[in-house]
Amino acid sequence: MLLSMFVLIVFSNRFYFFAANISKRISLGIIIKNMKKIILIVSCLIFSSAIYAEKIKEVNVPNAVKDKLQAMFQSAKNIKWVKEFGNFEAEFDKNGNEISVLFAPDGQWLQTENAIKLNELPNAVMIYVEKKLANKKIKESAKVVDAKNNVSFEIEVDGEEYLFDNKGNFLRKQKS
């Protein structure tokens, strides 16, 4: 991350120098004004991608989160940790099934996502796919249970997640 910031600063300084040299034809104020916008936009893109989700080491996961995971899934091994919007996600396989569990930093369980086969999806989801996503392949499908015991389903198609309620009614689409 520091390297990308250093490259951005060096690049922006060189670009600024280049822009300043051609200022004889173009107003220096316009160049500086646009440079600030460009640097701001690029910086926001870099930092927003880092904030969304980042892989982390287990030593950086709060003990309350690790303890809660072990209480829920004693046999969980080879856990991959991701920090996502301030929460902690544990990803692992259980009996050949991908499981993803989301926790708040204090160890509070937020949701569990279990990979499922396509034939385990509600019929309404498959009808939606046939009508709205014809000729597109479902990459992943999952059953999601949240802390209030609400069940929903999600599928991934072409890099986007489609979310459905427990009966298979379409809720929303988001980038995965």
C-alpha positions, -999 to 999 in steps of 0.1 A, spaced: 0 0 0 28 24 9 45 15 -24 14 24 -44 11 57 -25 48 65 -32 43 56 -69 12 78 -70 31 108 -54 61 104 -77 39 100 -107 18 130 -98 49 152 -91 64 142 -125 30 148 -142 28 181 -125 62 191 -137 53 181 -172 21 200 -170 39 231 -157 63 230 -186 35 232 -212 18 260 -193 30 285 -218 1 276 -240 -24 268 -213 -32 286 -182 -13 273 -152 -44 277 -130 -65 253 -152 -37 227 -151 -33 228 -114 -71 228 -109 -74 197 -130 -44 180 -115 -59 183 -80 -91 166 -93 -72 138 -110 -50 132 -80 -81 132 -57 -100 108 -79 -70 83 -82 -64 85 -45 -100 78 -37 -101 48 -60 -69 34 -44 -81 39 -9 -117 28 -15 -106 -6 -29 -84 -11 2 -113 -2 26 -138 -26 9 -120 -59 16 -85 -70 23 -70 -103 32 -55 -103 66 -34 -126 88 -50 -145 117 -29 -125 142 -47 -94 131 -81 -109 139 -95 -100 174 -96 -129 198 -133 -124 204 -139 -132 167 -116 -162 166 -132 -176 198 -167 -172 184 -157 -189 152 -143 -219 171 -174 -221 193 -196 -222 161 -173 -244 139 -149 -264 161 -136 -283 130 -128 -252 109 -93 -254 95 -72 -236 69 -92 -204 76 -87 -174 53 -95 -141 69 -108 -110 52 -115 -76 67 -146 -62 50 -161 -28 59 -146 -31 94 -160 -66 100 -141 -99 98 -150 -127 75 -137 -163 79 -136 -185 48 -130 -222 50 -142 -256 37 -163 -280 58 -168 -315 43 -161 -301 8 -185 -272 12 -174 -236 11 -185 -216 42 -181 -179 49 -189 -165 83 -191 -128 90 -184 -113 125 -184 -78 140 -151 -68 156 -165 -76 191 -172 -112 180 -209 -108 174 -220 -132 146 -236 -114 117 -242 -140 90 -231 -174 76 -230 -181 39 -230 -217 27 -222 -227 -9 -251 -248 -23 -258 -266 -55 -280 -250 -81 -308 -276 -75 -309 -264 -39 -320 -229 -50 -357 -220 -48 -375 -225 -81 -382 -188 -83 -345 -181 -85 -341 -204 -114 -371 -189 -132 -356 -154 -127 -323 -166 -142 -340 -182 -172 -360 -150 -179 -336 -122 -170 -302 -138 -174 -307 -161 -203 -276 -179 -216 -255 -167 -187 -238 -192 -163 -242 -191 -126 -206 -192 -112 -216 -196 -75 -247 -200 -54 -251 -197 -17 -276 -198 12 -272 -170 36 -285 -170 72 -282 -138 93 -281 -132 130 -320 -128 131 -322 -162 114 -334 -147 81 -326 -169 51 -317 -155 17 -300 -168 -14 -273 -153 -36 -259 -162 -70 -229 -148 -88 -232 -142 -125 -206 -123 -146 -190 -107 -116 -223 -95 -100 -242 -109 -71 -279 -113 -73 -297 -115 -40 -330 -132 -34 -353 -136 -3 -361 -170 13 -388 -177 -13 -366 -168 -43 -379 -133 -50 -353 -110 -65 -341 -83 -40 -311 -65 -56 -280 -68 -76 -245 -57 -66 -209 -60 -77 -192 -89 -61 
